[in-house]
């Protein structure tokens, strides 16, 4: 089963979810802005995805700057605490599958986590083709 930590207001997250849906692979959506995070969950996801709290920190369209989190002196523990208080600080979408865990930016990164590729052609919301009519990756 694929687990998508999803923000429906994010175009990249919507693209990833669309790709997964079209693959036919079973999945579960976790809207982390509603459900929040737990410390063990973030630590495990970051470790599995080879991320640090700093590399997982969403810096645009988030309160990261206002909270003073952009300073490199801020500890990982402090970043995780801030992410628990403000779930939007975690960059998204994070996808966990039997093939691994990744921050799927750009959205076509999710293709490596799928058991079945969607039929082509496949396009992102902005019209960019990511799979051609033969189902081969573009780009």
C-alpha positions, 0 to 999 in steps of 0.5 A, spaced: 500 500 500 502 506 498 501 512 503 501 519 500 502 525 505 497 530 501 496 537 501 490 538 496 491 545 496 498 544 493 499 542 485 505 538 486 501 534 491 495 533 487 499 531 481 502 526 485 495 523 487 493 523 480 499 519 478 498 514 483 490 513 482 492 512 475 497 507 476 491 503 479 496 501 485 492 501 492 493 507 496 491 511 502 491 519 503 493 522 509 491 530 509 497 532 514 494 539 515 488 536 518 491 530 522 498 533 524 504 529 525 507 525 531 515 526 532 516 519 531 512 519 524 516 525 522 523 522 524 521 515 521 519 518 514 525 523 514 530 517 515 527 513 510 527 518 505 534 520 507 531 527 509 533 532 515 528 536 518 532 542 514 531 539 507 524 537 509 522 544 511 518 548 507 520 555 506 516 558 501 508 560 503 509 557 510 511 561 517 518 558 517 521 565 516 516 568 521 518 563 526 525 564 525 526 557 522 531 559 516 537 560 521 542 554 520 543 555 527 536 552 529 537 545 531 533 539 528 529 538 534 527 545 534 525 544 527 521 538 528 517 541 534 515 547 530 513 542 524 509 538 530 505 545 531 505 547 524 504 541 520 504 546 513 512 547 515 513 540 512 514 540 505 510 535 501 508 530 498 511 525 502 510 518 499 511 511 502 511 505 498 514 498 498 519 501 494 521 506 498 519 513 501 520 520 498 519 527 498 516 527 491 518 534 488 518 534 482 511 530 482 514 525 477 519 522 482 513 518 484 513 514 478 519 510 481 515 508 487 509 505 483 508 497 482 505 499 475 506 505 471 499 509 469 497 508 461 500 514 457 500 519 455 500 523 462 500 530 463 501 534 470 496 540 471 500 545 468 500 541 461 507 538 462 507 531 459 511 526 464 509 519 460 508 519 452 503 515 449 507 509 449 507 510 457 515 512 456 517 517 461 518 524 458 524 528 460 
